[in-house]
């Protein structure tokens, strides 16, 4: 049996004042028909990435509406995670020849994982991302859905052929944007976005004065302007472009500081330390740049608490992603009333409406211009920040994600031949052929 991740009890009632009556009633109606359903979700690691952050809230919220949701992780293995990081990067367009030895490592570990799942018999399986996706080669999981959180706009053809080949073992394949629906999965595609838990430690309201006290502990001057990017040290987050934008903006705002916070928690991210060291060398002469990767600098403070403080204390939040399935940290900052300056990654376009609740930019120069515009115009910050928070409340909170999964469960069980499909940024329902 796989390792189970235990979660703390939650209640969807916590969200009653933050969701529409229509959504609340639909969840209750769906829950009546799904009461007692056994749903097992499987991902790579119990902490350190966006999937784990969502499951720690999603699972107990599903339980609170009568669904017996459980969360399991696959066995950790260093060489396997090296391969799956290569798969992740190549699915987001990085060139890679995907050697036979890498395939052997992936398949061998996947076969071992499948053996641990053989005696697990839920009503529905949800498998998250490529790491465990291949278990369908060795097990019949039906009914099951594969949830791919990755930006699939331009995947490496060889790697995509390998991963998409698993699709035959799944009834549905969930992605976050219409742009990620490749032809090979179009007949099974379901589209809905991730969501955040506003009652988690990372998103609870924090007083600005308290937030400033917290950031001061790592050397940041709370009385000077601060721009922040909260993300892994990952080439797709383009930290080098962030530093370039900072240097340009600092010419106009000499007191500007920059923090890039990417604490290394995830077991399946072996390249993080390498990227961090490269970024550190690029910023070594910048005394007002703070690169945070080692949790020990927090002196025992939880990373989630510090992240909350950074996002709250920052004058400008950026997310310079070139590839992104969906930016949870963008949504978190938007919930805190921060208009985010983001890169042109497809996933960010589902969150940021350029010029309305944030900005989308293509170059360091454009990012620097928007940083200065926001840092010097508090009225603009406030106006766009209110729209950003409203966007999150309407579209990206946990109850909507609970509802979408409940619709999916019905579809997998054959009780409801409908699936949620995103048109622009709105969740709608589209009929699909009964044969799917």
SEPA-327954 format. One record per residue (C-alpha): residue number from 1; residue in three letters; x negated, y negated, z. Coordinates in steps of 0.2 Angstrom, whole numbers, padded with zeros to 4 digits. Example, Ala and Ser with C-alpha at 12.3 -4.5 7.8 and 13.67 -1.06 7.14 Angstrom:
nr  rest  px  py  pz
1  ala  -0062  0022  0039
2  ser  -0068  0005  0036
//
This chain:
nr  rest  px  py  pz
1  unk  0000  0000  0000
2  unk  -0006  -0018  -0004
3  unk  -0010  -0030  0011
4  unk  0005  -0039  0016
5  unk  0004  -0058  0020
6  unk  0016  -0062  0035
7  unk  0025  -0079  0035
8  unk  0034  -0089  0048
9  unk  0053  -0090  0048
10  unk  0061  -0105  0039
11  unk  0078  -0111  0035
12  unk  0084  -0119  0019
13  unk  0095  -0130  0031
14  unk  0080  -0140  0033
15  unk  0082  -0147  0016
16  unk  0101  -0150  0017
17  unk  0098  -0169  0017
18  unk  0086  -0168  0002
19  unk  0096  -0158  -0011
20  unk  0113  -0161  -0020
21  unk  0129  -0152  -0014
22  unk  0129  -0143  -0030
23  unk  0112  -0136  -0028
24  unk  0116  -0131  -0010
25  unk  0132  -0123  -0015
26  unk  0124  -0113  -0030
27  unk  0111  -0106  -0018
28  unk  0124  -0100  -0006
29  unk  0134  -0092  -0020
30  unk  0119  -0083  -0028
31  unk  0114  -0078  -0010
32  unk  0130  -0069  -0007
33  unk  0128  -0058  -0022
34  unk  0109  -0055  -0019
35  unk  0110  -0052  0000
36  unk  0098  -0038  0005
37  unk  0089  -0038  -0011
38  unk  0071  -0032  -0009
39  unk  0059  -0043  -0019
40  unk  0040  -0040  -0018
41  unk  0028  -0054  -0025
42  unk  0010  -0050  -0028
43  unk  -0004  -0062  -0031
44  unk  -0023  -0063  -0029
45  unk  -0027  -0071  -0012
46  unk  -0018  -0076  0004
47  unk  -0025  -0094  0004
48  unk  -0034  -0107  -0006
49  unk  -0024  -0109  -0021
50  unk  -0008  -0116  -0027
51  unk  0001  -0099  -0029
52  unk  -0003  -0095  -0010
53  unk  0003  -0113  -0005
54  unk  0020  -0110  -0013
55  unk  0023  -0092  -0008
56  unk  0020  -0096  0011
57  unk  0035  -0107  0010
58  unk  0045  -0098  -0004
59  unk  0046  -0081  0004
60  unk  0053  -0086  0021
61  unk  0065  -0098  0012
62  unk  0071  -0083  0001
63  unk  0073  -0073  0017
64  unk  0084  -0087  0025
65  unk  0097  -0084  0011
66  unk  0098  -0066  0014
67  unk  0084  -0059  0002
68  unk  0071  -0047  0009
69  unk  0056  -0056  0001
70  unk  0039  -0050  0005
71  unk  0022  -0056  -0001
72  unk  0007  -0045  -0005
73  unk  -0011  -0048  -0011
74  unk  -0023  -0037  -0021
75  unk  -0039  -0030  -0014
76  unk  -0053  -0043  -0015
77  unk  -0068  -0038  -0026
78  unk  -0082  -0051  -0031
79  unk  -0086  -0044  -0048
80  unk  -0067  -0043  -0052
81  unk  -0064  -0061  -0047
82  unk  -0079  -0066  -0058
83  unk  -0070  -0058  -0073
84  unk  -0053  -0065  -0069
85  unk  -0061  -0082  -0067
86  unk  -0068  -0080  -0085
87  unk  -0050  -0074  -0090
88  unk  -0042  -0090  -0082
89  unk  -0055  -0102  -0090
90  unk  -0053  -0094  -0107
91  unk  -0034  -0094  -0107
92  unk  -0036  -0113  -0104
93  unk  -0047  -0113  -0120
94  unk  -0065  -0110  -0115
95  unk  -0075  -0100  -0127
96  unk  -0079  -0082  -0121
97  unk  -0083  -0066  -0130
98  unk  -0074  -0056  -0116
99  unk  -0087  -0042  -0116
100  unk  -0082  -0024  -0115
101  unk  -0091  -0023  -0098
102  unk  -0079  -0037  -0091
103  unk  -0064  -0027  -0098
104  unk  -0070  -0011  -0089
105  unk  -0072  -0020  -0072
106  unk  -0054  -0028  -0074
107  unk  -0046  -0011  -0079
108  unk  -0055  -0001  -0066
109  unk  -0050  -0013  -0051
110  unk  -0032  -0014  -0059
111  unk  -0030  0004  -0059
112  unk  -0036  0005  -0040
113  unk  -0023  -0009  -0036
114  unk  -0009  0001  -0045
115  unk  -0013  0016  -0035
116  unk  -0010  0006  -0019
117  unk  0007  0000  -0026
118  unk  0013  0017  -0032
119  unk  0024  0021  -0016
120  unk  0031  0003  -0015
121  unk  0049  0003  -0021
122  unk  0057  -0014  -0021
123  unk  0072  -0019  -0031
124  unk  0062  -0033  -0041
125  unk  0043  -0036  -0043
126  unk  0036  -0053  -0047
127  unk  0018  -0053  -0052
128  unk  0008  -0069  -0051
129  unk  -0005  -0073  -0064
130  unk  -0018  -0062  -0074
131  unk  -0027  -0055  -0058
132  unk  -0013  -0042  -0054
133  unk  -0004  -0043  -0071
134  unk  -0012  -0027  -0079
135  unk  -0005  -0015  -0066
136  unk  0010  -0012  -0078
137  unk  -0003  -0002  -0088
138  unk  -0002  0011  -0074
139  unk  0015  0009  -0066
140  unk  0033  0006  -0072
141  unk  0038  -0009  -0061
142  unk  0054  -0012  -0070
143  unk  0063  -0023  -0066
144  unk  0049  -0035  -0065
145  unk  0043  -0053  -0071
146  unk  0026  -0060  -0074
147  unk  0023  -0077  -0068
148  unk  0009  -0086  -0077
149  unk  0004  -0103  -0069
150  unk  -0010  -0107  -0081
151  unk  -0010  -0119  -0095
152  unk  -0007  -0109  -0111
153  unk  -0007  -0123  -0124
154  unk  -0023  -0116  -0133
155  unk  -0029  -0099  -0126
156  unk  -0044  -0090  -0132
157  unk  -0037  -0078  -0145
158  unk  -0046  -0062  -0139
159  unk  -0042  -0064  -0121
160  unk  -0024  -0069  -0124
161  unk  -0022  -0054  -0135
162  unk  -0028  -0043  -0120
163  unk  -0017  -0052  -0107
164  unk  -0001  -0054  -0118
165  unk  -0002  -0036  -0121
166  unk  0004  -0033  -0104
167  unk  0020  -0042  -0108
168  unk  0028  -0025  -0114
169  unk  0029  -0020  -0095
170  unk  0039  -0035  -0090
171  unk  0057  -0040  -0093
172  unk  0053  -0059  -0091
173  unk  0038  -0070  -0092
174  unk  0039  -0086  -0082
175  unk  0029  -0102  -0087
176  unk  0030  -0120  -0082
177  unk  0032  -0129  -0099
178  unk  0040  -0126  -0116
179  unk  0022  -0130  -0122
180  unk  0016  -0114  -0114
181  unk  0028  -0102  -0123
182  unk  0017  -0093  -0135
183  unk  0025  -0083  -0150
184  unk  0020  -0067  -0142
185  unk  0030  -0070  -0126
186  unk  0044  -0081  -0133
187  unk  0058  -0067  -0132
188  unk  0055  -0065  -0114
189  unk  0050  -0083  -0109
190  unk  0058  -0091  -0094
191  unk  0053  -0109  -0090
192  unk  0054  -0117  -0073
193  unk  0041  -0127  -0063
194  unk  0033  -0124  -0046
195  unk  0038  -0135  -0031
196  unk  0031  -0141  -0015
197  unk  0037  -0139  0003
198  unk  0039  -0156  0010
199  unk  0040  -0149  0028
200  unk  0022  -0141  0027
201  unk  0008  -0149  0036
202  unk  0001  -0156  0020
203  unk  0017  -0165  0016
204  unk  0024  -0171  0033
205  unk  0026  -0190  0036
206  unk  0010  -0197  0043
207  unk  0008  -0214  0049
208  unk  -0004  -0225  0039
209  unk  -0015  -0230  0054
210  unk  -0016  -0212  0059
211  unk  -0021  -0207  0041
212  unk  -0035  -0220  0041
213  unk  -0042  -0214  0058
214  unk  -0043  -0196  0050
215  unk  -0052  -0202  0034
216  unk  -0064  -0212  0045
217  unk  -0070  -0196  0053
218  unk  -0079  -0191  0037
219  unk  -0087  -0208  0034
220  unk  -0074  -0217  0023
221  unk  -0071  -0235  0027
222  unk  -0052  -0236  0030
223  unk  -0053  -0255  0028
224  unk  -0059  -0254  0010
225  unk  -0050  -0248  -0006
226  unk  -0050  -0229  -0009
227  unk  -0047  -0219  -0024
228  unk  -0045  -0200  -0022
229  unk  -0044  -0184  -0031
230  unk  -0039  -0169  -0022
231  unk  -0043  -0153  -0032
232  unk  -0055  -0138  -0033
233  unk  -0072  -0142  -0040
234  unk  -0066  -0135  -0057
235  unk  -0071  -0141  -0075
236  unk  -0053  -0142  -0080
237  unk  -0051  -0156  -0066
238  unk  -0065  -0166  -0075
239  unk  -0073  -0173  -0059
240  unk  -0087  -0180  -0070
241  unk  -0074  -0191  -0079
242  unk  -0067  -0196  -0062
243  unk  -0084  -0202  -0057
244  unk  -0086  -0211  -0073
245  unk  -0070  -0220  -0071
246  unk  -0075  -0225  -0053
247  unk  -0091  -0232  -0059
248  unk  -0082  -0243  -0071
249  unk  -0068  -0248  -0059
250  unk  -0081  -0252  -0046
251  unk  -0088  -0266  -0057
252  unk  -0072  -0275  -0055
253  unk  -0069  -0269  -0037
254  unk  -0086  -0268  -0029
255  unk  -0079  -0262  -0012
256  unk  -0070  -0247  -0020
257  unk  -0074  -0230  -0013
258  unk  -0070  -0213  -0021
259  unk  -0067  -0196  -0012
260  unk  -0065  -0180  -0021
261  unk  -0059  -0167  -0009
262  unk  -0060  -0149  -0015
263  unk  -0062  -0137  0000
264  unk  -0068  -0120  -0005
265  unk  -0055  -0107  0002
266  unk  -0050  -0097  -0012
267  unk  -0058  -0079  -0014
268  unk  -0055  -0079  -0033
269  unk  -0065  -0095  -0037
270  unk  -0083  -0090  -0038
271  unk  -0088  -0104  -0049
272  unk  -0083  -0118  -0037
273  unk  -0100  -0119  -0028
274  unk  -0109  -0121  -0045
275  unk  -0097  -0135  -0051
276  unk  -0099  -0144  -0034
277  unk  -0118  -0144  -0035
278  unk  -0117  -0151  -0053
279  unk  -0105  -0165  -0047
280  unk  -0116  -0168  -0032
281  unk  -0131  -0171  -0043
282  unk  -0121  -0183  -0054
283  unk  -0115  -0193  -0039
284  unk  -0131  -0192  -0029
285  unk  -0135  -0211  -0030
286  unk  -0117  -0217  -0027
287  unk  -0116  -0221  -0008
288  unk  -0098  -0224  -0009
289  unk  -0093  -0207  -0016
290  unk  -0088  -0193  -0004
291  unk  -0088  -0176  -0011
292  unk  -0080  -0164  0001
293  unk  -0081  -0145  -0001
294  unk  -0086  -0138  0016
295  unk  -0072  -0136  0028
296  unk  -0084  -0138  0043
297  unk  -0086  -0156  0040
298  unk  -0068  -0158  0047
299  unk  -0073  -0152  0064
300  unk  -0060  -0140  0066
301  unk  -0046  -0150  0058
302  unk  -0034  -0141  0046
303  unk  -0038  -0144  0028
304  unk  -0019  -0147  0025
305  unk  -0019  -0161  0039
306  unk  -0034  -0169  0031
307  unk  -0027  -0168  0013
308  unk  -0011  -0176  0019
309  unk  -0021  -0190  0027
310  unk  -0032  -0193  0011
311  unk  -0017  -0194  0000
312  unk  -0008  -0206  0012
313  unk  -0023  -0217  0015
314  unk  -0028  -0218  -0003
315  unk  -0024  -0234  -0013
316  unk  -0025  -0224  -0029
317  unk  -0023  -0206  -0032
318  unk  -0030  -0198  -0048
319  unk  -0029  -0181  -0056
320  unk  -0040  -0181  -0071
321  unk  -0035  -0164  -0077
322  unk  -0038  -0159  -0095
323  unk  -0029  -0142  -0093
324  unk  -0016  -0139  -0080
325  unk  -0001  -0128  -0078
326  unk  0007  -0139  -0065
327  unk  -0001  -0151  -0053
328  unk  0005  -0147  -0035
329  unk  -0007  -0160  -0028
330  unk  0001  -0173  -0040
331  unk  0018  -0169  -0034
332  unk  0012  -0170  -0016
333  unk  0005  -0187  -0019
334  unk  0021  -0193  -0028
335  unk  0031  -0187  -0013
336  unk  0020  -0199  -0002
337  unk  0025  -0213  -0014
338  unk  0009  -0214  -0024
339  unk  0009  -0217  -0042
340  unk  -0004  -0204  -0049
341  unk  -0016  -0208  -0063
342  unk  -0017  -0192  -0072
343  unk  -0026  -0184  -0087
344  unk  -0017  -0178  -0103
345  unk  -0015  -0160  -0097
346  unk  0002  -0153  -0103
347  unk  0007  -0148  -0086
348  unk  0005  -0166  -0079
349  unk  0017  -0172  -0093
350  unk  0031  -0163  -0084
351  unk  0028  -0173  -0069
352  unk  0021  -0190  -0073
353  unk  0032  -0202  -0084
354  unk  0019  -0214  -0091
355  unk  0022  -0231  -0085
356  unk  0037  -0227  -0075
357  unk  0031  -0216  -0060
358  unk  0013  -0215  -0064
359  unk  0000  -0216  -0078
360  unk  -0007  -0204  -0091
361  unk  -0024  -0208  -0098
362  unk  -0036  -0201  -0111
363  unk  -0053  -0208  -0106
364  unk  -0063  -0214  -0091
365  unk  -0061  -0232  -0097
366  unk  -0042  -0231  -0097
367  unk  -0042  -0222  -0080
368  unk  -0053  -0236  -0073
369  unk  -0041  -0249  -0080
370  unk  -0026  -0241  -0072
371  unk  -0035  -0239  -0056
372  unk  -0039  -0258  -0055
373  unk  -0021  -0262  -0060
374  unk  -0014  -0252  -0046
375  unk  -0027  -0257  -0033
376  unk  -0024  -0275  -0036
377  unk  -0005  -0275  -0038
378  unk  0004  -0269  -0022
379  unk  0021  -0273  -0029
380  unk  0018  -0262  -0044
381  unk  0011  -0248  -0033
382  unk  0027  -0249  -0022
383  unk  0039  -0250  -0037
384  unk  0031  -0235  -0046
385  unk  0029  -0225  -0030
386  unk  0047  -0226  -0026
387  unk  0051  -0219  -0043
388  unk  0038  -0205  -0040
389  unk  0045  -0200  -0024
390  unk  0063  -0199  -0032
391  unk  0056  -0189  -0046
392  unk  0050  -0176  -0034
393  unk  0066  -0176  -0024
394  unk  0076  -0173  -0039
395  unk  0065  -0160  -0048
396  unk  0051  -0153  -0038
397  unk  0057  -0147  -0021
398  unk  0058  -0129  -0014
399  unk  0077  -0127  -0015
400  unk  0076  -0129  -0033
401  unk  0063  -0116  -0035
402  unk  0073  -0104  -0023
403  unk  0088  -0107  -0035
404  unk  0078  -0103  -0050
405  unk  0071  -0087  -0043
406  unk  0088  -0082  -0038
407  unk  0095  -0085  -0056
408  unk  0080  -0075  -0062
409  unk  0083  -0060  -0050
410  unk  0101  -0059  -0057
411  unk  0095  -0059  -0074
412  unk  0082  -0045  -0071
413  unk  0096  -0035  -0063
414  unk  0107  -0037  -0077
415  unk  0120  -0047  -0067
416  unk  0118  -0063  -0076
417  unk  0112  -0064  -0094
418  unk  0107  -0082  -0092
419  unk  0090  -0090  -0088
420  unk  0084  -0107  -0083
421  unk  0076  -0116  -0097
422  unk  0068  -0133  -0095
423  unk  0072  -0146  -0108
424  unk  0061  -0161  -0105
425  unk  0060  -0162  -0086
426  unk  0078  -0156  -0083
427  unk  0083  -0139  -0078
428  unk  0097  -0132  -0089
429  unk  0104  -0115  -0092
430  unk  0103  -0106  -0109
431  unk  0111  -0090  -0115
432  unk  0099  -0077  -0120
433  unk  0102  -0061  -0130
434  unk  0108  -0046  -0120
435  unk  0094  -0035  -0127
436  unk  0081  -0045  -0118
//
